Every structure is written in structure tokens, then in C-alpha cells.
């Protein structure tokens, strides 16, 4: 071998060894550029976007990189609605859609992908991507945009079906599938695309059974007015982001579709068909009934067997019922009826028929004591066991008391052992009472932590016509005091002539210094009746106060962090009422105070609140909002404001400074800012 060749081989071996060593030393992830945050870009499709006279049912859409489609069954929506579920699949750079229904003539079809399409590697979604074509010579292009919120708590409705009808009949929503459909995004926003010129009714439903119209058990939102969509040419502004992260505003001509600020607030009619859900006899003395929905009256019940046949059961029973008469207890008082192993009843009540109307229904009920045989067997075994024990004790010379032990009515005070100063007192007994002797009820207050002093007791009375086991009374408690309530033996007498055992319970009352006060100065209502609810951190009402003289005052409020919402009390009942599509009634309007309220002991906090100051979608504090958008890949999740930031301008006497005094929106129907509602049309394939 030549020296030069040998030299070259040695050099190659040395270079290979160096490369191998370098590879062994570089086991970490290769260094690359910044993370890809761009969604896939539409390249082409067959048919083309906006193509007319299309006869094919297969659609192929090409992007600039490998793509995936997530949850197509839920996210991808096709208008007109398809009876047979279409096939939506990703293959490399393509998304393939196969429509399995026969194409309708002269119809514009829209495939709305929402955010289902994303790139395969990073998962960057295309927001609001849609594709349209027509089977006729014209493609419809009008749009209706807006937002869907929960009527009761202003939560964005995510993934809710929104649809439009050209048929303006009130019955279309219950019988016909929507003409055009879409779904809300994570912010509750929607755009119904490719509408033909004309007038429309717009609804939103959570279409649980996928029949593309409303069933009475489903959530629903509706507009009372008819919408006529339109388009005009105008100038719009967009925000462009440069490579260095800086923003710039660009104004350019564009088609402006209206309306783009439709607000739908969904509710549930809480419709329940009326029927007899349950009937049973857990004990000889007791019959229990459960109805499917609240009732206006008690059922009519007639005994049809035994010695009391032909008599009304209500004449031989005491009723204990819920306020809505849908849960009913019948405590039997006739001894002959109690001893019957089986009671047959002819029962007549209002039941929902096939036309959704209440009509009289008569059923025959056979009521046997639940587990009677097992219970009798167990009682016999216990009796024999007791007899055996007594015999053994007698053999040992012990005295045996065989007198039956008395059965007493039990008593308990409702609630905890710590009372609020304004809290009524309530007693619950284990069976309906025949009488309660107020001379046997005593109230004592502790004096100087040592001595009990008897004071005037609360005047307890039955809680309601059908509440014979519950007694309540209002009382003016002394703040910070400790009380003892006692009921003498046999002071309460049950319907089975069983009295109570001696009862005594001690409880304390909070001090005035334990409380604080929150006052809301309400602006913008124009003397409309309204109610403010103080909310916990779980968005649940803690207290409720009417707005009187422009104020809602929550005194005797325990220290905590609170939130607040206000509803327009249209019917003046002091309670929030949802809507009724059946009767054409919109839900009562709701507004949120946009900040949390930290309340410390012995504070008097005053908040100025203009309910129209912010648009509805910006009112609810993020801390209690449940339907928050999921962050995109690589995006920092939106986080709650820190206390330090949120309360820099806080003053217990004046609220949160002047920042809330600047108007950011109009009244309810105009409060949605267009940049929050309008979808970005540049994302559309057409």
C-alpha cells in the first residue's frame, strides 16, 4: 500500500472516530428554532371553495402540512343537517368528508369544522374554519353571528347547537330540523353561515338526541324578534402581529355581515311529565308517594278492600308533604287500616298524556308492608332471644323487668349549634304531632357563664298546612348569648298517642362583632324591580335582597370572599325565574358584579354598581367562571387576578376606585362588543 493511501485511510478513521465521539456527547434534544404556533394553511380543495353546480358527495381539502381532525362527531357540523352521520377523516395533508345523504338540489352546503382541524405535530387548531359549495347555480352567503350565554349565570355555552329557520311558525322548533346550523365555540360565540336572503328565527339548543330541533327537556334559547340578515361593504380594522411581537392596526375594505351581535341566553323549562313515580308502604303506619313533577293538589285516594272499603284515605291519615306536593307521606291513623297487610287504593291524579296535557288518571295501587315477612321473622327471633335471656337471668336469681319499654317521639333542633342573630328556630319531630303544649317549652339564657335564667320562649307553630312534623318560630336573639331550649316530657304528643322524652339542647348566638355589611348602590335600573344575590366562591347564592331605593343592603354578613349578581324580578316574586319557549317568555335578565368582594370582620363595604357598564360576556369574574377556554398549544393559560393586583384601588367606603366608572358598553342587547362576537372571516375557505 502506498504511503499516501495509508495516510488518507488513517485520516478517515480519525474523522469517523471524532464524529462518533461527538454523537455520544450530544445525547440531548437537538436545538431548534422557536416553537411552531401557526395553524395549518388551506391550499386547495375538490370541489373548490364556493363552487356551484356540485354533484359529488365527497370533499377533499388540502393543507400545507400534515393535519388531524379531533372529535368530528361533536365538533364538525354540516348544513343542511344530515340524517346519516357523515364520515370525516384526516389523511396526511388532507381532510376527507363524505356526505352519506342524497344531495338536495339548488342548496348551499356548509361544513363547519369549528376548531376540529389542527396540525399533526403541534396541535395548533384552525379556529372557525368552514367550507361551502352549492348544488345549484348560486351560493348563499349571508351570515348571522352572536353569542350564547347561560341566562342564570352568564356562563359561555360551549358546543351548543345554534340554528335558523326560514319557516317562521312557532311550531317549527318542535317539529322540523333546522335549515342552517352551527355550534358555539369555547367563548360561546357562533356564526350561522351561507344563509339565503330572507327572514329567520334563531334558536340555540343542547340537542341531546341529535334530531336538530328542540324537545321540552332540552336547554333552549330563542330570539323574540325575526332576523333579516344583510351584507354591506365597509372598512374594518384588524390587528397584525409582527415577528418581533409588536402589534399594528390595519384598516381595509371588507364585507360586513349583519347582525353580528345577537345575544341568546339559554334556560331550561324544567319540564317534567307528571306521573306517579313511586308508591310504597315502608311501615304499617306509613304510605309514601312520589310524583314526577310538582302538583297543584293532592291525589284522591279511596280504600277499596277491607273493613274501610269505600272511605277516603285522607280521612284516615295525616299528610306530611313537600311544599310542591311531589313527595307525600300519609301517616295512617285508623287502627283497622293499619293492621291490614295489604291496602288496595283507587287513586286519581293529574297525569301528562301523549299530547303533553294534564288529564285525570286513575290507578289501582296494592300496598303491602315492605319486607313484612322478613320483619315478622326477625321480630319473632328477637322475642325468643329476649325470652331466653330472661329465663337465664331468673335462674341466676336476678330480678327481671318484663314491662314493655315505652316508645317516645324524638325531637331535634334544625340547623347547627351556632345561630345567626336573625335566624328562626325550628324543631322536627319523628312523627306528626297531635299537640304541642307551649307550657312545656322553656327557653333559658346563660347569665355570667354560670347561671341559667328562664326567658320568654319562642311561640312555635306548625311550619305549614302539610308540615305536621315541623314547627318554627321567629325570635329576637341576644347577640353573643348562650341559650338552652327544653321540652318537658310528654309536652309533644304524636298522633299515635306517644309523647316525647325530655328534650334539651344548648346553642349559642353570634356576636354583632362577628358580622360585616355590604351595600350595593345600583345604577341603571330605571326603577325596575330587581334582586341582588350575594354569591359564594362556588357561584351559589348565600343571601338575597331586593333593590330598594337604588340600594341592596346585606347586613349581618359573615366575613368571607363574595361575588354578586342581580336579576330583573319581572313578576315580583323575589326569586329568579327562567323562561318558557312554550309560552314565549324570555328568562329574567341577569347581571354580575365584575369583581370579587373581600369582606373582613366589622367592615362596612359600599360598592357602586352600574349593571350596564360592561358587556355581559365581560361581567362575570374569571375566578367563578366555569366554562373557560382551553389554552392553545404553547399558550399561557389565562389566570385569575391576584389579590394584590385586584385590590390596589380598593376602598371599603367607595369600592374599587374610578376604573369602573368608565362606560365600556351599552344596555343588554347592545352590550356585546363586536370584536368579541364577530368571527374572523379570513379563516373561512369561502
C-alpha positions in Angstrom: 0.0 0.0 0.0 1.3 3.4 -0.9 2.2 5.8 2.0 -0.2 8.4 0.7 -3.1 5.9 0.6 -2.3 4.7 4.1 -2.2 8.3 5.3 -5.6 9.0 3.8 -7.1 6.0 5.5 -5.7 7.0 8.8 -7.3 10.5 8.4 -10.7 9.0 7.5 -10.6 6.7 10.5 -9.7 9.6 12.8 -12.5 11.7 11.4 -15.0 8.9 11.9 -13.9 8.4 15.5 -14.3 12.1 16.1 -17.8 12.1 14.7 -18.7 9.1 16.9 -17.4 10.8 20.0 -19.3 13.9 19.1 -22.5 11.9 18.7 -22.0 10.2 22.1 -21.6 13.6 23.7 -24.8 15.0 22.2 -27.5 12.9 23.7 -29.8 15.8 24.5 -32.6 17.2 22.3 -31.3 18.9 19.1 -31.5 22.7 19.4 -34.2 24.1 17.0 -35.9 27.4 16.4 -39.0 28.8 18.1 -42.0 26.5 18.7 -44.4 26.3 15.8 -47.6 28.1 16.8 -49.1 28.6 13.3 -52.2 26.6 12.4 -52.3 24.7 9.1 -52.9 26.8 5.9 -55.6 25.9 3.4 -54.1 25.1 0.0 -56.8 23.7 -2.3 -60.0 21.5 -2.3 -62.2 19.5 -4.5 -64.8 20.9 -5.0 -63.3 24.3 -4.9 -64.5 26.8 -2.2 -67.7 28.3 -3.2 -68.1 26.1 -6.3 -71.6 25.9 -7.8 -73.4 23.0 -9.5 -71.6 20.4 -7.4 -72.9 16.9 -7.7 -70.3 14.9 -5.7 -70.7 13.9 -2.1 -67.0 13.5 -1.4 -65.0 16.6 -0.3 -61.2 16.7 -0.1 -59.5 19.7 1.5 -55.7 20.0 1.3 -53.4 21.9 3.8 -49.8 22.9 3.8 -48.8 20.2 6.4 -50.0 17.0 8.0 -53.3 17.6 9.8 -55.6 15.8 12.2 -59.3 16.2 13.0 -60.4 15.8 16.6 -63.9 14.7 17.8 -65.6 15.1 14.4 -68.8 13.6 15.7 -69.2 16.5 18.1 -67.4 19.4 16.5 -68.0 19.1 12.8 -71.4 20.5 11.8 -72.9 20.3 8.3 -75.8 22.4 7.0 -78.3 21.4 6.0 -78.4 18.9 8.9 -77.6 15.3 7.8 -79.9 12.4 8.7 -77.0 9.9 8.2 -73.8 10.7 10.0 -71.1 11.9 7.5 -67.6 10.4 7.5 -64.8 12.9 8.4 -61.2 11.6 8.3 -57.7 13.0 8.1 -55.0 11.5 5.8 -51.7 13.3 5.6 -52.2 16.8 4.3 -55.9 16.1 3.5 -59.2 16.2 5.3 -61.8 14.0 3.6 -65.5 14.4 4.1 -68.1 12.0 2.7 -71.8 13.1 2.9 -74.0 10.0 3.1 -77.3 11.7 2.4 -78.5 12.4 -1.1 -77.6 16.0 -2.0 -80.6 18.4 -2.2 -81.0 20.4 -5.4 -80.2 24.1 -5.5 -78.9 24.1 -2.0 -75.8 25.6 -0.4 -73.9 23.2 1.8 -71.6 24.3 4.7 -69.1 22.1 6.5 -68.2 24.0 9.7 -65.2 22.5 11.4 -65.0 24.9 14.4 -61.6 24.1 15.9 -61.5 20.4 15.0 -58.6 20.7 12.4 -55.1 21.1 13.8 -51.6 20.3 12.6 -50.4 16.8 13.4 -47.2 17.7 15.3 -48.0 20.6 17.5 -51.8 20.5 17.6 -52.3 24.1 16.6 -56.0 24.4 15.7 -57.6 26.4 12.9 -60.4 28.4 14.7 -63.7 28.8 12.8 -62.7 27.0 9.6 -65.6 26.3 7.3 -66.1 25.2 3.7 -69.1 25.8 1.4 -70.3 24.7 -2.0 -73.7 24.7 -3.8 -75.6 22.1 -5.8 -77.2 24.8 -7.8 -76.0 27.9 -9.8 -76.0 30.2 -6.8 -74.2 30.0 -3.5 -75.9 31.7 -0.5 -73.5 33.9 1.5 -75.3 35.8 4.3 -74.4 35.3 8.0 -75.8 35.7 11.5 -73.3 36.0 14.3 -73.6 36.3 18.1 -73.1 34.7 21.4 -74.9 32.2 23.6 -74.7 32.6 27.4 -76.5 30.8 30.3 -79.4 33.0 31.3 -79.0 32.3 35.0 -75.2 32.6 35.5 -73.8 34.1 32.2 -71.5 31.1 31.6 -70.5 30.8 27.9 -72.4 28.0 26.2 -69.7 25.8 24.7 -70.5 23.4 21.8 -74.2 24.4 21.8 -76.2 23.9 18.6 -77.4 27.2 17.1 -79.8 27.1 14.2 -82.1 29.2 12.0 -85.5 28.6 10.4 -86.9 30.3 7.3 -90.2 28.8 8.5 -91.4 31.4 11.0 -94.0 29.2 12.6 -93.8 28.8 16.4 -94.1 25.1 15.9 -91.1 24.7 13.6 -88.6 24.4 16.5 -90.5 21.4 17.9 -91.2 19.5 14.7 -88.7 20.4 11.9 -84.9 20.2 11.7 -83.0 23.5 11.5 -82.5 24.9 8.0 -78.9 26.0 8.8 -76.9 25.0 11.9 -73.6 25.7 13.6 -72.1 25.3 17.1 -70.7 27.7 19.6 -67.0 27.9 20.3 -65.3 28.0 23.7 -66.3 31.6 24.2 -69.9 30.9 23.4 -69.6 32.7 20.0 -71.3 31.4 16.8 -71.8 32.2 13.2 -74.6 30.7 11.1 -73.1 30.8 7.6 -74.3 30.7 4.0 -77.9 31.9 4.5 -80.2 32.8 1.7 -81.8 36.2 1.7 -84.9 36.2 3.8 -86.3 36.3 7.3 -85.3 33.9 10.0 -86.0 32.8 13.6 -82.9 31.8 15.5 -82.6 29.4 18.4 -79.9 27.5 20.4 -80.5 24.0 21.9 -78.3 21.4 23.5 -79.5 18.8 21.1 -79.0 15.7 23.2 -80.8 13.3 20.9 -79.4 14.9 17.7 -82.7 15.4 16.0 -81.8 19.0 15.2 -84.8 20.5 16.9 -86.0 21.2 20.4 -87.5 18.7 22.9 -89.0 20.2 26.1 -86.5 18.6 28.4 -83.5 20.2 26.5 -81.9 23.6 27.2 -83.0 26.3 24.8 -82.6 30.0 23.9 -84.6 32.0 21.4 -84.9 35.5 20.0 -88.4 37.0 20.2 -87.9 39.0 17.0 -87.3 37.8 13.4 -83.9 38.5 11.9 -83.3 39.6 8.4 -79.5 39.2 7.6 -77.7 41.6 5.3 -74.3 42.4 3.9 -72.7 45.7 3.1 -69.3 47.0 2.1 -67.3 49.0 4.6 -63.9 49.5 6.3 -62.8 47.2 9.1 -59.7 47.1 11.4 -57.5 44.1 12.1 -54.6 43.7 14.5 -51.5 42.4 12.9 -48.6 40.9 14.9 -45.1 41.3 13.6 -42.3 38.8 14.0 -40.9 40.8 17.0 -44.2 40.6 18.8 -45.4 44.1 18.2 -48.9 44.9 17.1 -50.2 47.2 14.4 -53.7 48.2 13.3 -54.6 47.8 9.7 -57.8 49.3 8.2 -59.0 47.7 5.0 -62.3 47.3 3.0 -64.3 44.2 3.7 -67.8 42.8 3.5 -69.7 43.5 6.8 -72.3 40.9 7.7 -75.2 41.8 10.0 -76.4 41.2 12.5 -73.1 40.2 14.3 -74.1 40.9 17.9 -77.1 38.6 18.5 -77.4 37.6 22.2 -79.1 34.3 23.1 -79.5 33.3 26.7 -80.3 29.7 27.3 -82.5 28.2 30.0 -84.4 25.0 30.7 -88.1 25.0 31.2 -87.5 22.3 33.8 -90.4 20.4 32.2 -91.2 17.1 33.9 -94.0 14.9 32.8 -96.5 14.3 35.6 -97.0 10.7 36.7 -96.8 8.5 39.8 -93.1 7.7 40.1 -93.2 5.6 43.3 -95.8 4.2 45.8 -94.8 2.1 48.7 -95.6 1.2 52.3 -92.3 1.1 54.3 -94.2 0.6 57.6 -97.7 -0.4 58.7 -98.3 3.2 59.7 -96.9 4.9 56.6 -97.6 5.2 52.9 -95.2 7.2 50.7 -95.9 8.6 47.2 -93.6 10.4 44.8 -94.8 12.3 41.8 -92.8 13.1 38.7 -93.3 16.9 38.9 -94.8 19.5 41.3 -98.5 19.2 41.7 -101.3 21.7 42.4 -103.3 19.3 44.6 -103.1 16.0 46.4 -104.3 12.9 44.7 -107.8 11.5 45.5 -107.4 8.1 47.2 -110.2 5.7 48.1 -109.8 2.4 50.0 -111.3 -0.5 48.0 -110.7 -3.5 50.3 -111.0 -4.5 53.9 -113.4 -3.1 56.6 -112.8 0.5 55.5 -113.6 0.0 51.8 -115.3 3.0 50.2 -113.8 5.5 52.5 -111.4 8.3 51.5 -107.8 7.6 52.7 -107.4 11.3 53.5 -110.0 10.9 56.3 -107.8 8.2 57.9 -104.4 9.7 57.5 -102.3 12.8 58.3 -100.4 14.3 55.3 -96.8 15.3 55.6 -95.6 16.7 52.2 -93.1 18.9 50.4 -94.2 22.4 49.6 -94.7 21.4 45.9 -96.8 18.3 46.8 -94.5 16.0 44.8 -93.2 14.0 47.8 -96.1 12.9 50.0 -96.2 10.9 53.3 -99.5 9.5 54.5 -99.4 8.6 58.2 -102.3 6.3 58.8 -104.5 6.9 61.9 -107.1 4.2 61.6 -106.2 1.0 63.6 -108.2 -1.3 61.3 -106.4 0.1 58.2 -103.0 -0.1 59.9 -103.5 -3.8 60.7 -104.3 -4.7 57.0 -101.3 -6.5 55.4 -102.4 -5.2 52.0 -104.2 -1.9 51.3 -105.8 -1.5 47.9 -106.4 2.1 46.8 -108.2 3.6 43.8 -106.0 6.7 43.1 -106.9 9.6 40.8 -104.4 12.3 39.9 -103.4 14.5 37.0 -101.1 12.8 34.6 -99.3 14.0 31.5 -100.9 12.4 28.4 -99.5 11.9 24.9 -100.4 15.4 23.9 -98.4 16.9 26.9 -101.6 17.9 28.6 -102.6 17.1 32.2 -105.6 14.8 32.3 -107.2 12.7 35.1 -105.6 9.3 35.5 -107.0 6.5 37.8 -104.8 3.7 39.0 -105.3 0.9 41.4 -102.5 0.6 44.0 -101.7 -2.6 46.0 -99.7 -1.5 49.0 -98.1 -4.2 51.2 -95.7 -3.5 54.1 -92.2 -3.6 52.6 -90.4 -6.7 53.8 -93.2 -7.8 56.1 -92.4 -11.5 56.2 -88.7 -10.8 56.9 -89.6 -8.2 59.5 -92.1 -10.6 61.3 -89.5 -13.3 61.3 -86.8 -11.0 62.7 -89.2 -9.8 65.4 -90.1 -13.3 66.4 -86.4 -14.3 66.6 -85.7 -11.2 68.8 -88.7 -12.1 71.0 -87.4 -15.7 71.5 -83.9 -14.4 72.2 -85.3 -12.0 74.8 -87.4 -14.7 76.5 -84.3 -17.0 76.7 -82.3 -14.2 78.3 -85.0 -13.5 80.8 -85.1 -17.2 81.8 -81.4 -17.4 82.3 -81.4 -14.3 84.5 -84.3 -15.7 86.6 -82.3 -18.9 87.1 -79.4 -16.8 88.5 -81.9 -15.2 90.9 -81.8 -11.8 89.2 -84.9 -9.6 89.1 -86.4 -9.3 85.6 -88.4 -6.4 84.4 -90.6 -7.5 81.5 -92.6 -4.3 81.2 -92.6 -3.1 77.6 -90.3 -0.1 77.1 -92.2 3.0 76.1 -91.8 4.4 72.6 -91.1 8.1 72.6 -91.4 10.8 69.9 -87.9 12.1 69.2 -87.1 15.8 68.9 -84.2 17.8 67.3 -83.4 21.4 66.6 -82.9 22.2 62.9 -79.5 23.6 61.9 -76.2 23.8 63.7 -75.4 24.7 67.3 -74.4 28.3 66.3 -77.3 30.6 65.4 -77.3 33.8 63.4 -78.9 36.8 65.2 -81.8 36.8 62.7 -82.2 33.0 62.4 -85.6 31.5 63.2 -85.7 28.4 65.4 -87.1 25.1 64.1 -88.0 21.8 65.7 -88.5 18.5 63.8 -90.3 15.6 65.4 -90.2 11.9 64.4 -93.9 11.7 63.7 -96.8 14.2 63.1 -97.9 15.8 66.3 -101.4 15.8 67.7 -100.5 18.6 70.0 -97.6 20.7 71.3 -98.1 22.2 74.8 -96.3 25.5 74.8 -96.3 25.5 78.6 -93.8 22.6 78.3 -91.4 24.6 76.1 -88.8 26.6 78.0 -86.0 28.9 76.9 -83.1 29.7 79.2 -80.3 32.1 78.7 -76.9 31.8 80.4 -76.0 34.7 82.7 -72.4 35.4 83.5 -71.4 32.0 82.2 -72.8 30.3 85.3 -76.5 30.8 85.8 -79.4 29.9 83.6 -82.3 32.4 83.6 -85.6 31.5 82.0 -86.9 33.9 79.4 -90.0 34.1 77.2 -89.8 31.1 74.8 -90.4 31.3 71.1 -94.0 30.6 70.1 -93.6 27.5 67.9 -96.2 26.8 65.2 -96.7 24.2 62.5 -94.5 25.2 59.5 -97.4 24.7 57.0 -100.6 23.0 56.3 -98.9 19.8 55.3 -95.9 20.1 57.6 -97.2 18.5 60.9 -93.7 17.2 61.9 -92.0 20.6 61.6 -92.5 23.6 64.0 -90.9 27.0 63.6 -90.8 30.4 65.2 -89.0 33.7 64.8 -87.2 35.1 67.8 -85.1 38.2 68.7 -81.9 36.6 70.0 -79.4 38.5 72.1 -76.2 38.6 70.2 -73.4 36.6 71.8 -75.7 34.9 74.2 -75.9 31.2 75.0 -79.4 29.6 75.1 -80.9 26.3 76.2 -84.2 25.1 74.8 -86.0 22.4 76.7 -89.3 20.5 76.1 -90.8 18.7 79.1 -91.6 15.0 79.0 -95.0 14.5 77.1 -95.1 18.1 76.1 -95.3 17.0 72.5 -97.9 14.3 71.7 -97.8 12.3 68.5 -100.7 11.1 66.5 -100.2 7.6 67.9 -100.5 8.9 71.5 -96.8 8.7 72.1 -95.2 11.6 73.9 -91.7 12.9 73.7 -88.9 12.1 76.1 -87.4 15.1 78.0 -85.5 17.2 75.4 -82.8 19.8 76.0 -80.3 21.4 73.6 -77.8 24.3 74.1 -76.8 26.7 71.3 -75.1 30.0 71.0 -75.8 33.1 69.0 -73.1 35.0 67.1 -71.8 38.4 68.3 -72.6 41.6 66.4 -68.8 42.0 66.0 -68.8 38.7 64.0 -70.6 40.4 61.2 -70.0 43.0 58.4 -72.2 44.8 55.9 -72.1 45.0 52.2 -74.1 47.8 50.5 -74.6 48.0 46.7 -75.6 51.3 45.2 -77.3 50.2 42.0 -77.4 52.4 38.9 -79.0 51.9 35.5 -82.2 50.1 36.5 -84.7 53.0 36.0 -86.9 51.9 38.9 -87.2 48.3 37.5 -87.8 45.7 40.3 -84.6 43.8 40.9 -83.0 41.4 43.4 -79.3 41.1 44.3 -77.8 37.8 45.3 -74.7 37.5 47.3 -72.6 34.6 46.0 -70.1 32.2 47.4 -66.8 31.2 45.6 -68.8 28.3 44.0 -71.2 30.8 42.4 -74.0 29.8 44.7 -76.4 32.2 46.4 -75.7 32.9 50.0 -78.2 35.7 50.6 -80.8 37.5 48.6 -82.0 41.1 48.9 -84.4 43.3 46.9 -83.2 46.5 45.5 -85.0 49.3 47.4 -84.3 53.0 46.7 -81.4 52.1 44.5 -79.7 50.0 47.2 -79.3 46.4 48.3 -78.0 46.1 51.8 -76.6 42.8 53.2 -76.2 43.3 56.9 -75.2 40.6 59.3 -72.9 39.0 56.7 -70.1 36.8 57.9 -66.5 37.6 56.7 -65.6 35.8 53.5 -64.9 36.5 49.9 -68.1 37.1 48.0 -69.4 37.8 44.5 -72.7 39.2 43.4 -75.3 39.0 40.7 -78.5 40.9 40.0 -81.7 39.7 38.3 -84.6 41.7 37.0 -87.6 40.5 39.0 -90.3 40.9 36.4 -93.0 39.1 38.3 -92.1 40.5 41.7 -91.8 37.1 43.4 -88.3 37.7 44.7 -87.0 34.5 43.0 -85.1 34.0 39.8 -87.4 32.7 37.0 -86.2 31.1 33.8 -88.0 31.4 30.5 -90.6 29.4 28.7 -90.3 28.8 24.9 -93.8 27.2 25.1 -95.3 30.5 26.3 -92.9 32.8 24.5 -91.4 34.2 27.8 -87.7 35.1 28.0 -85.8 34.4 31.2 -85.3 37.2 33.7 -82.2 39.2 32.9 -79.1 38.6 34.9 -76.0 40.8 35.6 -72.8 40.1 37.5 -70.8 42.5 39.6 -67.4 42.2 37.9 -65.1 42.0 40.9 -64.8 39.8 43.9 -65.6 41.4 47.3 -63.3 40.6 50.2 -65.2 41.1 53.5 -63.4 41.2 56.8 -64.8 41.3 60.3 -66.6 44.5 61.2 -66.2 46.1 57.8 -68.9 48.2 56.1 -68.3 47.9 52.4 -70.1 50.1 49.8 -70.0 49.1 46.1 -71.2 51.3 43.3 -72.6 49.1 40.5 -73.9 50.1 37.1 -75.3 46.9 35.7 -74.9 48.1 32.1 -71.3 49.4 32.4 -69.7 46.3 30.9 -71.0 44.0 28.2 -72.5 40.8 29.5 -69.7 38.5 28.4 -67.2 40.6 30.3 -69.1 40.9 33.6 -68.7 37.5 35.3 -65.4 37.4 37.3 -62.9 34.8 36.0 -62.5 33.2 39.4 -66.0 31.8 39.4 -66.4 31.2 35.7 -66.5 27.5 35.0 -66.6 27.4 31.1 -63.1 28.9 30.5 -61.5 28.4 27.1 -58.8 25.8 26.9 -55.4 27.3 26.1 -54.0 26.6 22.7 -50.7 24.6 22.4 -47.8 26.8 23.7 -50.2 29.4 25.0 -50.0 30.5 28.6 -53.4 29.8 30.3 -55.5 32.7 31.4 -55.2 33.0 35.1 -57.2 34.6 37.9 -56.2 38.1 39.1 -54.1 38.1 42.2 -55.5 39.8 45.2 -52.6 42.2 45.2 -53.4 43.3 41.7 -57.2 43.3 42.0 -57.5 45.4 45.2 -54.8 48.0 44.6 -57.5 50.7 44.3 -59.9 49.1 46.9 -61.5 51.4 49.4 -64.1 49.8 51.8 -66.2 53.0 51.6 -66.0 53.7 47.9 -65.4 50.3 46.1 -62.7 49.9 43.5 -61.8 53.4 42.6 -62.7 55.2 39.4 -61.9 52.5 36.9 -65.4 51.1 36.9 -66.9 54.5 36.2 -65.9 54.5 32.5 -68.7 53.1 30.3 -67.5 50.2 28.2 -70.8 49.1 26.6 -74.5 49.8 26.2 -77.5 48.2 27.6 -78.1 44.4 27.5 -79.0 43.8 23.8 -76.2 46.2 22.6 -73.6 45.3 25.3 -71.7 42.7 23.2 -68.7 44.3 21.7 -68.3 43.5 18.0 -64.7 42.4 18.4 -65.9 39.8 21.0 -68.7 38.4 18.8 -67.7 38.6 15.2 -65.8 35.6 13.9 -62.7 36.1 11.7 -64.0 35.6 8.2 -60.4 35.3 6.9 -60.4 31.8 8.4 -63.2 30.6 6.1 -62.4 28.6 3.0 -65.3 30.5 1.5 
